[in-house]
Amino acid sequence: QAQLVESGGGSVQAGGSLSVSCKASRDILSTFNSYVMNWYRQAPGKQREFVASITYRHITNYADTVKGRFAISRNNSRKMIYLQMSDLKPEDTGVYYCNRNNDWGQGTLVTVSS
């Protein structure tokens, strides 16, 4: 089973930028490279929702709510993915989770104040 460990996040005012990272610490390289990696988020009192995904070949997909503001990337040799968030809005507040298949990280909190 994968161990996905997120880092980053924090608090920022609306319009600011933050980034979060995730490392697949137990993966061998070939395992990590075989998976599409995803970011999800969960706002207080709401269901977890898809944010962005990236394939091994760096093909990306975004939720409409973050398109143009967020950028997902991955470093396959380091077994890491990243989410660069800009022009943040209060509605971006939530716990951000790294995911692939049925594996989830512990989440990292992003708080955007107005």
C-alpha positions in Angstrom: 0.0 0.0 0.0 1.3 3.4 -0.9 2.2 6.0 1.7 1.3 9.4 0.4 2.6 12.3 2.5 1.5 15.8 1.9 3.3 19.0 3.0 2.8 22.7 2.5 -0.4 24.5 2.7 -1.1 27.1 5.4 -2.9 30.4 5.6 -3.1 33.2 3.1 -5.3 36.1 2.2 -7.5 36.1 -0.8 -5.6 36.7 -4.0 -2.5 35.1 -2.6 -0.6 32.0 -3.5 0.3 28.7 -1.8 1.7 25.3 -2.9 1.2 21.8 -1.6 3.4 18.8 -2.2 2.9 15.0 -2.0 5.5 12.3 -1.8 4.8 8.6 -2.5 7.4 7.5 0.0 7.1 3.8 -0.2 6.8 3.5 -4.0 9.5 2.1 -6.2 9.9 4.3 -9.2 8.1 2.0 -11.7 5.0 1.9 -9.4 4.8 5.6 -9.0 5.2 6.1 -12.8 2.3 3.8 -13.6 -0.3 5.9 -11.8 -2.3 8.9 -12.5 -1.9 11.1 -9.4 -4.7 13.4 -8.1 -5.4 16.2 -5.7 -8.8 16.4 -4.0 -10.0 18.8 -1.3 -12.7 18.9 1.3 -14.1 22.1 2.6 -15.7 22.2 6.1 -19.1 20.6 6.0 -18.8 19.5 2.3 -18.0 16.4 0.4 -14.5 15.7 -0.9 -14.1 17.0 -4.4 -11.7 16.5 -7.3 -9.2 19.3 -7.9 -6.7 18.1 -10.5 -4.9 15.1 -11.9 -1.7 14.4 -13.8 -0.5 11.4 -15.7 3.0 10.0 -16.0 3.4 11.9 -19.2 2.2 15.1 -17.5 -1.2 15.3 -19.1 -3.3 17.3 -16.7 -6.9 17.8 -15.9 -8.6 20.4 -13.7 -11.9 21.0 -12.0 -13.6 24.0 -13.6 -13.5 25.9 -10.3 -9.6 26.0 -10.3 -8.8 26.0 -14.0 -6.5 28.9 -14.8 -5.5 29.4 -11.2 -4.0 26.1 -10.1 -1.2 24.1 -11.7 -0.5 20.4 -11.0 3.0 19.0 -11.7 5.0 15.9 -10.9 8.6 14.9 -10.6 8.7 11.3 -11.4 12.3 10.7 -10.3 11.5 12.1 -6.9 8.1 10.4 -6.7 6.4 13.7 -5.9 3.5 15.7 -7.2 2.8 19.4 -6.6 -0.1 21.8 -6.7 0.7 25.4 -7.2 -2.3 27.6 -6.2 -2.6 31.2 -7.2 -5.4 33.9 -7.0 -6.7 32.0 -4.1 -10.3 32.5 -2.9 -12.0 31.9 0.4 -13.9 29.0 -1.2 -10.6 27.3 -1.9 -10.3 26.7 1.9 -10.2 23.1 2.9 -8.0 20.1 3.5 -6.1 19.1 0.4 -5.5 15.4 -0.2 -3.1 13.5 -2.4 -4.7 10.5 -4.0 -4.1 7.6 -6.4 -6.5 4.7 -6.8 -7.7 3.8 -3.3 -4.7 5.4 -1.5 -5.0 8.7 0.3 -2.6 11.0 2.2 -3.5 12.4 5.6 -4.3 15.8 4.1 -2.9 19.3 4.6 -5.0 22.4 5.5 -5.3 25.4 3.2 -7.0 28.4 4.7 -7.9 31.5 2.6 -9.2 34.5 4.4 -11.1 37.4 2.8 
